[in-house]
Structure formats: structure tokens, C-alpha cells
Amino acid sequence: MFIASILLKFRAHQRYRQTLRTFRQLNDHLLEDVGISRNDIDVIARRQYHEEDRSGITADTGRAPLTRQEIAS
């Protein structure tokens, strides 16, 4: 049980870092198209991390994170 909790936290943190990385790679125009600014990136990533951490349920859908092309389309 303890190990599972640590593993969930680790995976949530990995997704937090991946979310940051993905959004930071987008240009300002693409960010504006999805309705966020550069200042919102960390807030969005942290919200996702804390929601997963609290619930113990991950947002992992079994597929790779979205690519820049998938986000832009």
C-alpha cells in the first residue's frame, strides 16, 4: 500500500513535468488558440498533479502524451 502510494505520486509528478514540457514548447499563437497564456502553464500543470495526487486516480489513458501537432490540430 505504501509503495503503491509512492508510485502514484511519482507517476503524477512525471505527468506534471511532461505537461510543462509540452506546453512550454508551444508558441504563443498556439497557446492563445487553446485559450491559455504562458503564465497559466504552471497553474494548469500543478492543478492536474494535485488532482491526481488527492484522488489516487491518474489521468493516464494508456497512450503516449499528445504531440505538438496533435495539440495544434
C-alpha positions, 0 to 999 in steps of 0.5 A, spaced: 500 500 500 505 504 501 509 503 495 503 503 491 502 510 494 509 512 492 508 510 485 502 514 484 505 520 486 511 519 482 507 517 476 503 524 477 509 528 478 512 525 471 505 527 468 506 534 471 513 535 468 511 532 461 505 537 461 510 543 462 514 540 457 509 540 452 506 546 453 512 550 454 514 548 447 508 551 444 508 558 441 504 563 443 499 563 437 498 556 439 497 557 446 492 563 445 488 558 440 487 553 446 485 559 450 491 559 455 497 564 456 504 562 458 503 564 465 497 559 466 502 553 464 504 552 471 497 553 474 494 548 469 500 543 470 500 543 478 492 543 478 492 536 474 498 533 479 494 535 485 488 532 482 491 526 481 495 526 487 488 527 492 484 522 488 489 516 487 486 516 480 491 518 474 489 521 468 493 516 464 489 513 458 494 508 456 497 512 450 503 516 449 502 524 451 499 528 445 504 531 440 505 538 438 501 537 432 496 533 435 495 539 440 495 544 434 490 540 430 
